[in-house]
Amino acid sequence: MNIVRVVCAGVMLLAGSVAAQEGGKAIQKTTISLGTATPGGGFPLYGNAFAEIMNEADPSLAIGPRNTKGSNENIPLLEASNLDIALVAGEPSYEAFMGIGRPPTRLKILTAMYSSPGMFVVRADSPFKTIHDLVGQPVAFGAKGSGLPILSRYILDGLGLKQDEDFKSLYLDRAGDGPAMVLDGRAAALWGAGIGWPGFAAVAASPTGARFIAPDADEIARIRSKHSFLKPLTVPAGSYPNQNDAINALGSWSFILARESLPDDVAYHLAKTLHGAEGVFCKKLAQACETTAANTVAAAPNVELIHPGVLKYLREIGVVK
């Protein structure tokens, strides 16, 4: 396999030949830079586990996670070839692919990560029970530059609400700061998304406990009538401490995107290694159980958005015709 060789001023991957020993034989390492997000959020948790599983599955890979400001920084870093691959939430991916507010991106999908049902979490002893109860309240909508505030804007817009006018919007420097703000009263609620999301887990596991707030059935219908790309998703009961009932919500799929110039053979190799490690990845991280070849095809807005090297592998295993 050809080694990735990219040199970008002041940043990024030295993808070169790194010697490692296995059974007395030198192995050439393919070094891949992986952009995640700010510490304390779901992307670093997932990205670190992804790198660990992939590097263990194939000693020729050296995937190195790197904290960034999240989806909105990862996209331009990929486009400038300052990252090889990066985690990007569904809404920024959708806007980039569709050319909403910018030229359409030429980035490609390496794999679908997981579905991200969006919800608010409040303390269990708070008086807030619906989204409209939170109007006028201080709400932490996620880290600056992450995809979470974009998802919430679409959902609130579908309800006729404006995030920065109808709420006292708080944007975080670090995703991990949100739970403490809810628990000490600086924020009435924290917005987040996903199953196993660290911010939700922290509030739910606290002595006060948590209550989750998602759109009801009528609200889901209203939102989807305006933003049909959002998908009905379910957070199964027991996904968080003391969460006894399933929660119906709306959201989208997050992706690992690749720079357009990532060589086809490298993308093929990554897809093959990941497919072989799906079971191990699932055991390591609950949300990674959705990281499958089949879900990548189902979640992609268009199959042609999947990296050609990945598509070659998916055709070989019969997931794509």
N, C-alpha and C positions, 0 to 999 in steps of 0.2 A: 504494500500500500504506500502510495506517495505520502510524504510527510508534509503537513501543512506548513507553509513558509510564508509568514506575513510579518512585515516590519512596519509598524506605525509609530510615528514620532511621539515620543514621550509616553506611550501607553503599552500595553497589551501584550499580546501573546508573542512569546518567542516560540514559534512552533518549529522545533527543530529536532535534531536527533539527540536524544538523551539516552545514554547507555544504562541499562539495568541488567541485572543478572538473574537468570532463572535456569536452574539445572546446569549451571556452568556456561550457558549460552547468553551472549549479549542480545538484548531486546531493544529495538528502536522504538522510542516513545513518541506518540503523537500528542502534542500538548494543545489543549483546547481551553480557551478562556470562556467562562460562563458568568454572565451578569445576573445578579439576583435582585436585591432591594435593600432597604435599611434594616438594621438589626432588630430582632424582636417580632418580625412579621412572618407570614406564611411562606413567602418566597425564599428567604434564606434557609428556613427549615427544610423546604422541599429541595432546594438547590444543593445544599450540603449533602443530603441523603442521596440524591441523584448521582452526584460526583463520586461519593463513596461506593455505591453499588456498582456503577459503571467501571470504576478503576479496579475494583476487586474482580469483576467479571472478566475483564480483559487487561492483562498487565501491560499491553502495548499502549493503553490510553492513560493520559495524565490530564484529567479534567480539573481545572482549578476554579472554584467559585470566587466571585468578587462582589462585594457589597456595592450597590449603586443607589441612586435615588428612586429606582423602581422603573415601571413600564415606560413612562414618558421620557426617561433618560436612556433606557435600554434601546429603544427604537433608533434614535439618531446615532448611538454608539455602534450599533450593528451596521447601519447604513454607511457609516464612515470606516467600517472594518476595524474599529477599535475593540470589538468583541467578536468572537466566533459564533457563539450561541447565547441566548438570553431568555429569561422568563418574562412573558408579557401577558397581561390580563386581557380578557376577552374584548372589552370595549375599546381600549387603545388599539388592539389588533384590528378590530372591525373598522375603526375609523381610518387606520393607516391603509388597509387593503382597499377600502372603498374610496379613498381620497377625500375624506370629509375634513375640511379645514386645512388641507395640505395636498400635495401631489400624491397619487397612489404609490405605495411603497413597492419595492421589488424584493423585499425580504421573503423568505420561504419558511414553511412550517416543517420543523423537525419531528415534533410529536405533540399531540394533545396532552395536557397535564392532568387537569381535573376540572369538574364543573364547579362553579362558584355561585351558590345561592346567596343572595344578599339579604342581610337582616340588620336590625339594630339590637343591641343588648343593653339592658338597664339593670340596676340593682333590683333584686326581688322585692325589696321593701319600698320601691319608688311608686308614685301614683300613676305613672305613664303606662298605658296599655295599648295604644294605637299610634300609628304614624302621626295622625293629626294632633294627638296629645303633645307631641314633641315640638310643634310649631312655636317659635319664640324662645325655645330653650337652647342652651349651649350644647352642641353636638360635635363630637370628634369624628370627622369624616375620613380619617386615614392620613397616611404620610403624604407630604407634598411630593408630587411627581409619580405617585403610585396610581394604579388603575382603579382603586376603590372609590375615590371621589367621582370618577367619571361614571361608574356604574350607578352610584346613588343619584347623580344628576339626571340620568335617563329615567330612573324609577320615579323620582319625585316629579319630574316634568310630566310624566304620564298621569300624575295625580293633580296636575295644575299648580304644583308648588315649585318655588325657586330656592335652591339650596342656600345661596348667599344672601337672600332677602327675607325668607320666611323662617330662617333658623340663625342662631348665633354660631356660625360655622367656625370650627377649630380645625386647623391643619397641622399635622405633627411633623417634627423634625425626625423622629424615630417612631416607627410603628409600635414598638414596645412600650411607648409612654401612655398609650390610650387607656388600658385597663385601670391604671392608678388614678387617672383623672375621673373615671366613673366612680371608682370606689371611694374617693375622698370628696366627691361632690363638685369638682370643677367642671365636669361635663355631666349632663343628664343622661346621655346615651353615647355609645360607641357604635359606629357603623363598621361592618366587616362582611366577609363572605367566605363560604367554604365549609367543609367538614374537617374538623381537627384544627381550625384556625386558632393560633396561639392566643390572640386577644380575647376571643370568646371563651376559650378554655380557662384563662386566668380569672375572668370575672365569675364564671360559673363555679370554679373551685374555691372561691373566696368564702369567708364566713357568712357574708350577706347573701350569697347565692345570686342567681341571675334569672331574668325573664327576657325572652326573645320576642321581638316585634317584627313581623313581616306583613306584607300586603295581604288583605283577605281576598276571598275568591272574586268578589266584585271589583276590587282594586286591581287584581292581577289582569282581569279582562280589560279594564280601562287602559292600563299601561300597555298591554300587548296590542291594543287597537292603534296605538300611536307608534310604538317601538316593537315591531313584530320580531326583530332579531333576538330579543330577550326570550329565554326559554323557561317554561315552568320546571322547577327543580324541587326536589324534596330532601330535607335534612332528616335522616332516619332517627327515630327515638333512640336515646342513649348515645348520641354523637358527642354530647357534652355532659358533664356531671349534673345529675338530677334533672335531666331533660327527658321527661317520661313520655312525651308525645311527639310524633313526627311533625315537622313544620314544613308547610308548603310555601315556596318562595319563587322568586324570579332571579335569573342570572345568565351566565354564559360560560363558555369554556376558555380556560387559560391555555396558552401554548408555550412551548419552547420554540422560538424562532431562530433561524440561522441567517448569517450574512449571505447575500446573493452569491458571493464569490467562493463560498465554502465548496471545496472540490466534491464532485459527485461520489468519488470512492470513499471519501471521509464520511459523508452523510450516510451512505450505504452501510458502512462499517458501524456507525453509531446506531443506526436503526436495527441492524441485526443483533448487536450486543444488547440493546435495550429489550428487544423482543425476547431474547433468551433469558433475561433477568427479571421479567415481569413479576413472577411469583415471589422472588426474593425481595423485590422493591415493595410489593404489597405488604409483606410481612413486616417490613421495617417501618412503613409509614402508611397509615390508613388511607389517606387521600390519594396515595400513589396506586391504589388498587384500580383507579380509573385510567391510569397511564398504560394504555394498550394500543396495539396496532389497529384493532377494529375501531376503537374510539377515535383515533386520529382521523380515519377516513370519515366517520360519521360527523365529527365536530368541525371539520374543515369547511369554511364557507363554499369552497370550490376545490375539487381534487387537484386542479392545476396549481393551486397555491402551495401544495406540498412539494418539498425539495425533490428535484428529479432523482437524486441518489436514493432518497427514501422511497419514492414511488417505485423505483426499480425493484427494491427489496419487497415492498408490499405486493407487487405483481407476482413475484416469485413464490410468495407464500399463499397467494390466492385471495388476499384481502381486497385487492383492486383488480378488476377485470382488465 
